[in-house]
Amino acid sequence: MSNYDALRHFADSWGLVFMGVTFLTLIGWSLRPQAKALHDDAANLIFDKDHDNG
């Protein structure tokens, strides 16, 4: 088995699993209850007068 075939087999199996776990972790991290305040602040930042450029 050549290096290309070995790396291709690894990427097709464990690489996909790694990317799936990473994706689910990032989605879960952004949807955790403690992040609600951060998301609310980011959503309302455009209405904040302290950050107005004009």
C-alpha positions as CSV (number, residue, x, y, z in Angstrom):
1,M,0.0,0.0,0.0
2,S,1.5,3.3,-1.0
3,N,1.5,6.4,1.2
4,Y,-1.2,8.0,-0.9
5,D,-3.5,5.1,-0.4
6,A,-2.9,5.0,3.3
7,L,-3.5,8.7,3.8
8,R,-6.6,8.5,1.6
9,H,-8.0,5.6,3.6
10,F,-7.2,7.6,6.8
11,A,-8.9,10.7,5.5
12,D,-11.9,8.8,4.3
13,S,-12.5,7.2,7.6
14,W,-11.0,8.9,10.6
15,G,-10.8,12.3,9.0
16,L,-14.5,12.4,8.4
17,V,-15.1,11.3,12.0
18,F,-12.8,14.0,13.3
19,M,-14.5,16.7,11.2
20,G,-17.9,15.6,12.3
21,V,-17.0,15.6,16.0
22,T,-15.3,19.0,15.6
23,F,-18.4,20.4,13.9
24,L,-20.8,19.1,16.5
25,T,-18.5,20.4,19.3
26,L,-18.4,23.9,17.8
27,I,-22.2,23.9,17.3
28,G,-22.7,22.7,20.9
29,W,-20.3,25.3,22.2
30,S,-22.1,28.1,20.5
31,L,-25.5,26.9,21.7
32,R,-24.6,26.4,25.4
33,P,-26.7,28.3,27.9
34,Q,-23.8,30.4,29.1
35,A,-23.3,31.8,25.6
36,K,-26.7,33.5,25.5
37,A,-25.5,36.7,27.1
38,L,-22.6,36.9,24.6
39,H,-25.0,36.3,21.6
40,D,-27.4,38.9,22.9
41,D,-24.7,41.5,23.3
42,A,-23.4,40.8,19.8
43,A,-26.9,41.0,18.3
44,N,-27.6,44.4,20.0
45,L,-24.1,45.9,19.5
46,I,-25.3,47.9,16.4
47,F,-27.8,49.7,18.6
48,D,-25.3,50.7,21.2
49,K,-24.6,54.4,21.2
50,D,-21.1,54.0,22.9
51,H,-19.8,52.2,19.8
52,D,-21.2,54.6,17.2
53,N,-18.6,55.9,14.7
54,G,-20.6,59.0,13.7
